[in-house]
Amino acid sequence: MTIFQELINDTRDYLMTGQPDKVNVLHADVIAGATTLQLRHELKGVDAGTRLTIDLEEFHVISKTGNTPESTVTVIPQFGGSSPAAHLAGALIRVSPQFSDWRIARRINKCIETLSGEGLFRILSTDFLYNPAQAGYNLDADDLIDIWRVRYDYPGPNNNWPVLNARDYYLDQAADITEFPDSKQLVLRVPGYPGHKIRVSYRSGFSATLSSPTQDVEVITGLHISAHDIPVLGAAYSLLAGRDVKRSFLSRQPEPRRQDEVPPGAATNAMMPLVEKYYRAINREISFLNRRYPQQL
């Protein structure tokens, strides 16, 4: 089992390559939406304007009571679009991190959301009962890409579910919603057996709804465990993609490194091996899926 936090940690490993963030520890429990935080250790690097992150929530610091251990900071919670949450004493606080867990989590979900466009899919199924009085059926199929297989229940004790040939059915994904509420119509060109199931297995996209660090990635998204490196690589290279843009800012100098140390294009060049590795992983997973779910005739 892979949990969401593991994907976040793996992505940070690619981004930071072992470089540490400044950190602190939450001294006392806080409820969701709290506007003050008590920090356990000396407030090094924490001032007005500092960004603090705990779990998948970001906070913007407004003020602080001091720099000594157990000092309190006043914050704006839910910063940057992050969601409010309760946090327990002892939780790790990252101080103005290069890449917060929240930013990484968003990019992982975005990557998962687009994987069907790269040729990846999962197989889902929906059933309905055959009615000899009708040929077209509404398909309650979320995020349907196309049909992989249609089978029908054969009466009797032998538990046989014959597979229809592709020419024996027709799919319309722009059907009249007055008759087909999900706008997907399956037309059967051969009969089944009255009152018995027709099972439609179809290729679908993935659910990009990971929201808790402890969630099981495969259970929530449908992404097979062999492909869990793909959103990690995709998130890492997408987070690196905009870093050279900061060099064009005229109002401030965001990075202390000299141009001869980190020349323009360095971040873009650094992400190219990630891009190559990402697409190799995509192609590997497509090959796996095509073997596991071969094209039906």
N, C-alpha and C positions, 0 to 999 in steps of 0.2 A: 504494500500500500504506500502511495505517495501522498503526503498532505501538502496543502497550499504553501505553508511556511517553508517547506523544503524547496519548492520552486523559487520562492522569493530569495532564499539564502543562496541557492545555486546561481541565480541571476546576479546577485551582488558579488559573488566570487569572480564572475567574468568581468564585471565592471570595475571592481576595486583591486583585483589581483593581490589580495592580502593586505592592502593599505587600510589601517583602522580609521573609523570615525571617532570623533569626540563623543563620549557617552557619560551618562549619569544614571541614577536609579530613582524611581518614584518612591518616596518615603511613606506615603499613606494612601489608602484606597481613595479613588475618586469616582463619582457617579457620572453617567453620560451627560455631556453638556457642561461639565464643571469649568469654571473660569479661573480657578486658582490651582496650582500644583505645588506640592512641597517636595523639594529635591533632597536626597539623602546626603550627597557629597557636596564639596565646595563648588560654587557655580562658575567654574572656569569656562569662559567663552559664551556665557549666557548674558545677554543684554537686551534692551529694547530693540525689536526688529529681528531677533534670533528666531529661527524655526526649530521647534522641538517636535519629535515624533515618538509616539508610543503605540506599539502594535500597528494597526492600520489607520491611525488617526494622526493628523498634523495639528499643531498648535502654533500660533503666532504670539510671541512674547510682547506684552505692552509695558510691563514694568517689573521690578523685583524689589524685595525687602532688604536684600543684602547679598553678600558673596559667601557667607559661612555655611557649613553643613546645616541642613534642615531649613534653609531659607525658602521663602515662598515666591513664586512668580505669578503675575496676573497675565492671563492669556486669552486669546480668541480661539475657541475650540472649533472643530470641524473645518479647519482651514484647507484651502485648495480643493474643496469639494469632497473631502474625506467625511466619513460618517461618524456620528457621535457614538461613543461606547464607554462603558465602565472599564476602569483599569485598576489592577490590584497592586498593592504595595510590593515592591521588589521588581516591578516591570522595568525593563531596560528602556532608557530614554536616549535617543540619538540627538545630538546637538548640531543643528545645521548640517545634516548629512548631505553628501554629494547626491545620493539617491535614497530617498526615503522608502520604507516598505510600501507606503501608500502609492507612490509613483510607480514603483516596480509592479505592484499588484495590478494597477490599471493597465499597464502595458502588457502584462501576461494575459489578462482577459481580452484585450484588444486583439492580441495575436491569435488566441484560441478562436475568437469570433470570425477571423478571416481565413482560417485553415481550409474551409470547404472551397474557397476560391483558389487555393493552391492544389486542389485535387484530392484532399483527404476527406474522409467521411466516416460516419458510424452507421450501423444498420439498426433500424427500429422497425416495429411491426404494428399493424392494426388489423382487427378482425371485423367482419360483418356477416350476417346470415344471408344465404342465397335465397332469393325470391324469384320464382319462375315468371312472375308477372312483370319484371323489370330487367332492363339490361344495364342501366347506368346507376352507379352508387356514389354517394358522397364519401370522400376519404377524409377522415379526421387524422391528419398526418402533419405534425409540426415540422416546419422547416424542411419540407420534402424537396430533395434535389431531383431524383428520378427513382423509378421502381427497379429493384434488384430482382425480386422473385414473387410470383403469385402461386399459391397452392390452395387446394380445396380438400375438405374433409370427405373421405370416401366412406359411405355407410358400412357397418359391419364390424366384426371384432378384430380385424387384422391391423387396425391403426395405420392405415395407409393414407398419406397425404400427397397425391400426385402433383407434379409441377406443371403449370401451363407453359406452353411455348409463348415467346414474346408476341407472335402474330395473333394469339388468341385473346388479347386484351388491348385496350387503348386508354391512354391517360390524357386528360385535358386539365391543364393547370390554370386555365382562365375560364372556368365554367360559370354559368349563371348562378349567382349566389341566392336567388330566390328559390331555386330547386336544390342547389348544392351549397349549403351554408359555409363550408370551408373553401369554396371556390375550386375544389379539386374533384374531378369526376373520373371514376374508373368505369369503363364500358367493357363488359364481358362479351366476347364473340362466340363463346361456347358455354353450354349449360353446366351448372353444378348440381347439387342435390338439395331439394327444398328443405329449409330449416337447418341445414348444416353450414359450418363456417367456411368462409373464404378468408385466407390469411394473406395480407399484402405486406411484404418486407421491402423496405425502401431505404435508399441512401439519404442521410440527413446530415445537416451541419451539427456543430457542437454547441453546448450550452455554456456561454461565457458569463457565469454568475457566481464565480468564486468570491466569497465575501468574508470568510473567517479563516484564520491561519490553520485551524485544525481540520478543515474539511478534506475529505478524501477526493482527490482530483479526478480519478476515473469515475467514481460514483456520481459526482456532481456534473461533470462536463461530458462524459461519454468518451473521452480521449483515452485510447488504450495505453497501458503502462509503457509499452515499447516506444511511445511517441512523446513521453513527458519531457524529453530534452528539447523538443521543438519550441514550445512557448518560452522556455528559458533563453534559448539562443535568439529568438525573435524579439523578445523584450529587451535583451541586452543590446542588440545592434540598433534597435529603434531609439533607445535612450541615449546612445552615443551619437546618433545621426545629427542632432542639432547643436552639439557642443561647439563646433567651429563658428556658429552664428554669433556667439557672444563676442568674438573678436571684432565684429563690425560695429559694436555699440560705441557711440561717440560721447555719451554722457558719463561713462565710468569705465574703469579698468577692472573687470571682474576677476581676472586671474593674476597672481603675483609672478608667474613664470615668465622669463624673458623669451623673446621671439626666437633667438638663436638656440634656446634650449628646447622649446616646443614650437616649431615653425607652423605657419598656417597649413591646414590640411592634415595635421598629425592625428587628430581624433578620427577623421574620416579614414585615413590609412589604417588606424588601429582597429577599426570595426570590420574591415574587409575580410579578415580570416573568419570572423563570426558569421558574416553573410554567407561565405562559402560553406561553412560547416552547417549552417541552417538549411541551405538548399540540398546539401547531401543527405541530411536527416529527413527532409521532406521526401526526396526520391526513394530513400530506403523504406519509409513507411508506406508510400504508394505501392511499392513492390510487395510488401507484406500484405496489404489490404487486397490487392489483386489476386494473390495466392489464396487468401482466406475466403474471399468472396468472388469467385470467378464469374465472368460474364455469363449470364443465362441466355440460351438460344431461343 
